[in-house]
């Protein structure tokens, strides 16, 4: 197996250390290996550790910068697609930086509740209950905030709350068939 080639960072770059969740600045010239590329960013290996770099900082990797993804292209509020279905689609755009599978197919999302946030033109309130693969994962707040921002980007959503819960505990049997295929388990 060939090691992933490394490239030097072209500028100082903000990153989040995985799995601790610590924000750091990787200095220009740091040799990094891109381990995973997603629509919203990159997982890189540098100095013996993993880091997440946002897509908008792709230029530090010598790549074209990307706007931070806010979820799938959102239908208009009067779309025939129910808001709950659009929320699930948005959540499928969120990834655990250590696993190349979205949080829905990993089985991390336990529930999505949609309710009016007031009178009809006020939009909706969305509440998501989700977990992580491990309770001590420092990336939890980042993953939950990514999910919240993607939900808030959907037309018709006024408020979004993503709650991390630990009951029931996550286990591998919660991974969907799509997730198992993505992991090469089926």
ZADO-1210 file (C-alpha; in nm, 4 decimals, padded with zeros to 6 digits):
<atoms>
<atom x="00.0000" y="00.0000" z="00.0000" code="UNK" pos="1"/>
<atom x="00.1434" y="00.3370" z="-00.1039" code="UNK" pos="2"/>
<atom x="00.1402" y="00.6174" z="00.1516" code="UNK" pos="3"/>
<atom x="-00.0739" y="00.9200" z="00.0685" code="UNK" pos="4"/>
<atom x="00.1478" y="01.1867" z="-00.0927" code="UNK" pos="5"/>
<atom x="00.2067" y="01.5011" z="00.1097" code="UNK" pos="6"/>
<atom x="00.1876" y="01.8629" z="00.0022" code="UNK" pos="7"/>
<atom x="00.3067" y="02.1751" z="00.1860" code="UNK" pos="8"/>
<atom x="00.0412" y="02.4195" z="00.3028" code="UNK" pos="9"/>
<atom x="00.0642" y="02.7362" z="00.0955" code="UNK" pos="10"/>
<atom x="-00.0421" y="02.9603" z="00.3849" code="UNK" pos="11"/>
<atom x="-00.1279" y="02.9448" z="00.7541" code="UNK" pos="12"/>
<atom x="-00.4572" y="02.7594" z="00.7815" code="UNK" pos="13"/>
<atom x="-00.7167" y="02.7183" z="01.0536" code="UNK" pos="14"/>
<atom x="-00.8025" y="02.3560" z="01.1274" code="UNK" pos="15"/>
<atom x="-00.9794" y="02.1429" z="01.3863" code="UNK" pos="16"/>
<atom x="-00.7853" y="01.8552" z="01.5406" code="UNK" pos="17"/>
<atom x="-00.9623" y="01.5201" z="01.5190" code="UNK" pos="18"/>
<atom x="-01.0979" y="01.3730" z="01.7470" code="UNK" pos="19"/>
<atom x="-01.0186" y="01.6276" z="02.0206" code="UNK" pos="20"/>
<atom x="-01.2024" y="01.9123" z="01.8453" code="UNK" pos="21"/>
<atom x="-00.9317" y="02.1673" z="01.9301" code="UNK" pos="22"/>
<atom x="-00.9009" y="02.4630" z="01.6927" code="UNK" pos="23"/>
<atom x="-00.5452" y="02.5124" z="01.5718" code="UNK" pos="24"/>
<atom x="-00.3545" y="02.7016" z="01.3052" code="UNK" pos="25"/>
<atom x="-00.1344" y="02.4859" z="01.0846" code="UNK" pos="26"/>
<atom x="00.1575" y="02.7020" z="00.9668" code="UNK" pos="27"/>
<atom x="00.2458" y="02.7581" z="00.6022" code="UNK" pos="28"/>
<atom x="00.4859" y="02.4891" z="00.4824" code="UNK" pos="29"/>
<atom x="00.3398" y="02.2148" z="00.7054" code="UNK" pos="30"/>
<atom x="00.3400" y="01.8883" z="00.5096" code="UNK" pos="31"/>
<atom x="-00.0127" y="01.7446" z="00.4947" code="UNK" pos="32"/>
<atom x="-00.1644" y="01.4374" z="00.3321" code="UNK" pos="33"/>
<atom x="-00.5264" y="01.4674" z="00.2196" code="UNK" pos="34"/>
<atom x="-00.6965" y="01.1591" z="00.3649" code="UNK" pos="35"/>
<atom x="-01.0575" y="01.2449" z="00.2734" code="UNK" pos="36"/>
<atom x="-01.2279" y="01.5027" z="00.0507" code="UNK" pos="37"/>
<atom x="-01.5914" y="01.5934" z="00.1131" code="UNK" pos="38"/>
<atom x="-01.8125" y="01.8680" z="-00.0264" code="UNK" pos="39"/>
<atom x="-01.7548" y="02.0815" z="00.2825" code="UNK" pos="40"/>
<atom x="-01.3890" y="02.0242" z="00.3558" code="UNK" pos="41"/>
<atom x="-01.0944" y="01.7950" z="00.3927" code="UNK" pos="42"/>
<atom x="-00.9528" y="01.5557" z="00.6489" code="UNK" pos="43"/>
<atom x="-00.5747" y="01.5808" z="00.6415" code="UNK" pos="44"/>
<atom x="-00.2942" y="01.4046" z="00.8240" code="UNK" pos="45"/>
<atom x="-00.0116" y="01.6234" z="00.9501" code="UNK" pos="46"/>
<atom x="00.2454" y="01.5854" z="01.2265" code="UNK" pos="47"/>
<atom x="00.1060" y="01.2424" z="01.3145" code="UNK" pos="48"/>
<atom x="-00.2498" y="01.3673" z="01.3735" code="UNK" pos="49"/>
<atom x="-00.5735" y="01.4207" z="01.1804" code="UNK" pos="50"/>
<atom x="-00.7249" y="01.7643" z="01.1155" code="UNK" pos="51"/>
<atom x="-01.0355" y="01.8990" z="00.9416" code="UNK" pos="52"/>
<atom x="-00.9831" y="02.1913" z="00.7035" code="UNK" pos="53"/>
<atom x="-01.2916" y="02.3767" z="00.5767" code="UNK" pos="54"/>
<atom x="-01.3567" y="02.3817" z="00.2034" code="UNK" pos="55"/>
<atom x="-01.3289" y="02.7610" z="00.1986" code="UNK" pos="56"/>
<atom x="-00.9602" y="02.7140" z="00.2960" code="UNK" pos="57"/>
<atom x="-00.8836" y="02.4794" z="00.0037" code="UNK" pos="58"/>
<atom x="-00.6429" y="02.7393" z="-00.1385" code="UNK" pos="59"/>
<atom x="-00.4052" y="02.6571" z="00.1482" code="UNK" pos="60"/>
<atom x="-00.3894" y="02.3084" z="-00.0064" code="UNK" pos="61"/>
<atom x="-00.3335" y="02.4503" z="-00.3554" code="UNK" pos="62"/>
<atom x="-00.6941" y="02.3785" z="-00.4532" code="UNK" pos="63"/>
<atom x="-00.9877" y="02.5946" z="-00.5555" code="UNK" pos="64"/>
<atom x="-01.1668" y="02.7359" z="-00.2471" code="UNK" pos="65"/>
<atom x="-01.5209" y="02.6116" z="-00.1908" code="UNK" pos="66"/>
<atom x="-01.8069" y="02.7837" z="-00.0206" code="UNK" pos="67"/>
<atom x="-01.8984" y="02.6035" z="00.2990" code="UNK" pos="68"/>
<atom x="-02.1837" y="02.3778" z="00.1947" code="UNK" pos="69"/>
<atom x="-02.5163" y="02.4578" z="00.3552" code="UNK" pos="70"/>
<atom x="-02.6775" y="02.1325" z="00.2553" code="UNK" pos="71"/>
<atom x="-02.8357" y="02.0189" z="-00.0650" code="UNK" pos="72"/>
<atom x="-02.9811" y="02.2707" z="-00.3035" code="UNK" pos="73"/>
<atom x="-03.2836" y="02.3755" z="-00.1059" code="UNK" pos="74"/>
<atom x="-03.6251" y="02.3736" z="-00.2698" code="UNK" pos="75"/>
<atom x="-03.8450" y="02.6772" z="-00.2229" code="UNK" pos="76"/>
<atom x="-04.0568" y="02.6844" z="00.0963" code="UNK" pos="77"/>
<atom x="-04.3666" y="02.5926" z="-00.1059" code="UNK" pos="78"/>
<atom x="-04.1885" y="02.2852" z="-00.2438" code="UNK" pos="79"/>
<atom x="-04.3951" y="01.9674" z="-00.2568" code="UNK" pos="80"/>
<atom x="-04.1109" y="01.7988" z="-00.0661" code="UNK" pos="81"/>
<atom x="-04.2058" y="01.8006" z="00.3033" code="UNK" pos="82"/>
<atom x="-03.9715" y="01.9994" z="00.5263" code="UNK" pos="83"/>
<atom x="-03.8887" y="01.6916" z="00.7338" code="UNK" pos="84"/>
<atom x="-03.7638" y="01.5139" z="00.4191" code="UNK" pos="85"/>
<atom x="-03.5524" y="01.8189" z="00.3307" code="UNK" pos="86"/>
<atom x="-03.4061" y="01.8158" z="00.6834" code="UNK" pos="87"/>
<atom x="-03.3084" y="01.4493" z="00.6474" code="UNK" pos="88"/>
<atom x="-03.1495" y="01.5309" z="00.3085" code="UNK" pos="89"/>
<atom x="-02.9515" y="01.8168" z="00.4672" code="UNK" pos="90"/>
<atom x="-02.8326" y="01.5864" z="00.7468" code="UNK" pos="91"/>
<atom x="-02.7048" y="01.3429" z="00.4828" code="UNK" pos="92"/>
<atom x="-02.4576" y="01.6177" z="00.3897" code="UNK" pos="93"/>
<atom x="-02.2972" y="01.6087" z="00.7382" code="UNK" pos="94"/>
<atom x="-02.0041" y="01.3773" z="00.7966" code="UNK" pos="95"/>
<atom x="-01.8048" y="01.2564" z="01.0916" code="UNK" pos="96"/>
<atom x="-01.4544" y="01.3697" z="00.9842" code="UNK" pos="97"/>
<atom x="-01.3066" y="01.0326" z="01.0798" code="UNK" pos="98"/>
<atom x="-01.5547" y="00.8202" z="00.8825" code="UNK" pos="99"/>
<atom x="-01.6446" y="00.8677" z="00.5131" code="UNK" pos="100"/>
<atom x="-02.0162" y="00.8119" z="00.5816" code="UNK" pos="101"/>
<atom x="-02.2814" y="01.0754" z="00.6538" code="UNK" pos="102"/>
<atom x="-02.4323" y="01.0985" z="01.0015" code="UNK" pos="103"/>
<atom x="-02.7710" y="00.9613" z="00.8885" code="UNK" pos="104"/>
<atom x="-02.6261" y="00.6469" z="00.7302" code="UNK" pos="105"/>
<atom x="-02.3938" y="00.6028" z="01.0288" code="UNK" pos="106"/>
<atom x="-02.7119" y="00.5777" z="01.2377" code="UNK" pos="107"/>
<atom x="-02.6225" y="00.8796" z="01.4516" code="UNK" pos="108"/>
<atom x="-02.9501" y="01.0690" z="01.3980" code="UNK" pos="109"/>
<atom x="-03.2235" y="00.9375" z="01.6269" code="UNK" pos="110"/>
<atom x="-03.5077" y="01.1784" z="01.5504" code="UNK" pos="111"/>
<atom x="-03.6175" y="01.4854" z="01.3564" code="UNK" pos="112"/>
<atom x="-03.9127" y="01.6897" z="01.4828" code="UNK" pos="113"/>
<atom x="-04.0646" y="01.9767" z="01.2834" code="UNK" pos="114"/>
<atom x="-04.3206" y="02.2124" z="01.4372" code="UNK" pos="115"/>
<atom x="-04.4455" y="02.5638" z="01.3612" code="UNK" pos="116"/>
<atom x="-04.2380" y="02.8432" z="01.5145" code="UNK" pos="117"/>
<atom x="-04.5456" y="03.0661" z="01.5443" code="UNK" pos="118"/>
<atom x="-04.8041" y="03.1662" z="01.2890" code="UNK" pos="119"/>
<atom x="-04.7542" y="03.0096" z="00.9397" code="UNK" pos="120"/>
<atom x="-04.5383" y="03.2824" z="00.7836" code="UNK" pos="121"/>
<atom x="-04.2982" y="03.2587" z="01.0794" code="UNK" pos="122"/>
<atom x="-04.1441" y="02.9345" z="00.9557" code="UNK" pos="123"/>
<atom x="-04.0723" y="02.6148" z="01.1414" code="UNK" pos="124"/>
<atom x="-03.8724" y="02.4994" z="01.4413" code="UNK" pos="125"/>
<atom x="-03.6638" y="02.1863" z="01.3856" code="UNK" pos="126"/>
<atom x="-03.5266" y="01.9720" z="01.6672" code="UNK" pos="127"/>
<atom x="-03.2817" y="01.6896" z="01.6003" code="UNK" pos="128"/>
<atom x="-03.1674" y="01.4311" z="01.8503" code="UNK" pos="129"/>
<atom x="-02.8414" y="01.2623" z="01.7570" code="UNK" pos="130"/>
<atom x="-02.5473" y="01.0810" z="01.9095" code="UNK" pos="131"/>
<atom x="-02.1843" y="01.0154" z="01.8290" code="UNK" pos="132"/>
<atom x="-01.9889" y="00.6960" z="01.7771" code="UNK" pos="133"/>
<atom x="-01.8124" y="00.7635" z="02.1090" code="UNK" pos="134"/>
<atom x="-01.9303" y="00.9856" z="02.3975" code="UNK" pos="135"/>
<atom x="-01.5882" y="01.1460" z="02.4471" code="UNK" pos="136"/>
<atom x="-01.5508" y="01.2569" z="02.0844" code="UNK" pos="137"/>
<atom x="-01.4302" y="01.6160" z="02.0835" code="UNK" pos="138"/>
<atom x="-01.5716" y="01.6624" z="01.7324" code="UNK" pos="139"/>
<atom x="-01.9297" y="01.6321" z="01.8635" code="UNK" pos="140"/>
<atom x="-01.9951" y="02.0051" z="01.8980" code="UNK" pos="141"/>
<atom x="-01.8545" y="02.0680" z="01.5479" code="UNK" pos="142"/>
<atom x="-02.0670" y="01.7928" z="01.3907" code="UNK" pos="143"/>
<atom x="-02.3799" y="01.9144" z="01.5736" code="UNK" pos="144"/>
<atom x="-02.3172" y="02.2757" z="01.4666" code="UNK" pos="145"/>
<atom x="-02.2598" y="02.1671" z="01.1063" code="UNK" pos="146"/>
<atom x="-02.5978" y="01.9888" z="01.1167" code="UNK" pos="147"/>
<atom x="-02.7670" y="02.2913" z="01.2750" code="UNK" pos="148"/>
<atom x="-02.6296" y="02.5325" z="01.0141" code="UNK" pos="149"/>
<atom x="-02.7390" y="02.3077" z="00.7267" code="UNK" pos="150"/>
<atom x="-03.0911" y="02.2892" z="00.8713" code="UNK" pos="151"/>
<atom x="-03.1059" y="02.6673" z="00.9236" code="UNK" pos="152"/>
<atom x="-03.0079" y="02.7136" z="00.5566" code="UNK" pos="153"/>
<atom x="-03.3294" y="02.5400" z="00.4452" code="UNK" pos="154"/>
<atom x="-03.6105" y="02.7735" z="00.3356" code="UNK" pos="155"/>
<atom x="-03.8938" y="02.7736" z="00.5866" code="UNK" pos="156"/>
<atom x="-03.6734" y="02.6989" z="00.8896" code="UNK" pos="157"/>
<atom x="-03.6679" y="02.9711" z="01.1550" code="UNK" pos="158"/>
<atom x="-03.5052" y="02.7816" z="01.4432" code="UNK" pos="159"/>
<atom x="-03.2931" y="02.4672" z="01.4655" code="UNK" pos="160"/>
<atom x="-03.1684" y="02.2761" z="01.7671" code="UNK" pos="161"/>
<atom x="-02.9376" y="01.9751" z="01.7523" code="UNK" pos="162"/>
<atom x="-02.9161" y="01.7887" z="02.0818" code="UNK" pos="163"/>
<atom x="-02.6431" y="01.5330" z="02.1501" code="UNK" pos="164"/>
<atom x="-02.7807" y="01.2367" z="02.3456" code="UNK" pos="165"/>
<atom x="-02.6222" y="00.9154" z="02.4691" code="UNK" pos="166"/>
<atom x="-02.9250" y="00.6897" z="02.5134" code="UNK" pos="167"/>
<atom x="-02.9479" y="00.4542" z="02.3434" code="UNK" pos="168"/>
<atom x="-02.5731" y="00.4154" z="02.3013" code="UNK" pos="169"/>
<atom x="-02.4640" y="00.3989" z="01.9372" code="UNK" pos="170"/>
<atom x="-02.3411" y="00.0678" z="01.7990" code="UNK" pos="171"/>
<atom x="-02.2453" y="-00.0607" z="01.4532" code="UNK" pos="172"/>
<atom x="-02.5814" y="-00.2310" z="01.4004" code="UNK" pos="173"/>
<atom x="-02.7327" y="00.1195" z="01.3620" code="UNK" pos="174"/>
<atom x="-02.5431" y="00.1794" z="01.0351" code="UNK" pos="175"/>
<atom x="-02.7794" y="00.1698" z="00.7357" code="UNK" pos="176"/>
<atom x="-02.7219" y="-00.0648" z="00.4400" code="UNK" pos="177"/>
<atom x="-02.6012" y="00.2405" z="00.2407" code="UNK" pos="178"/>
<atom x="-02.3514" y="00.3178" z="00.5155" code="UNK" pos="179"/>
<atom x="-02.2320" y="-00.0424" z="00.5243" code="UNK" pos="180"/>
<atom x="-02.1755" y="-00.0340" z="00.1486" code="UNK" pos="181"/>
<atom x="-01.9835" y="00.2951" z="00.1764" code="UNK" pos="182"/>
<atom x="-01.7603" y="00.1336" z="00.4389" code="UNK" pos="183"/>
<atom x="-01.7102" y="-00.1740" z="00.2181" code="UNK" pos="184"/>
<atom x="-01.8895" y="-00.4009" z="00.4674" code="UNK" pos="185"/>
<atom x="-02.1471" y="-00.5274" z="00.2147" code="UNK" pos="186"/>
</atoms>
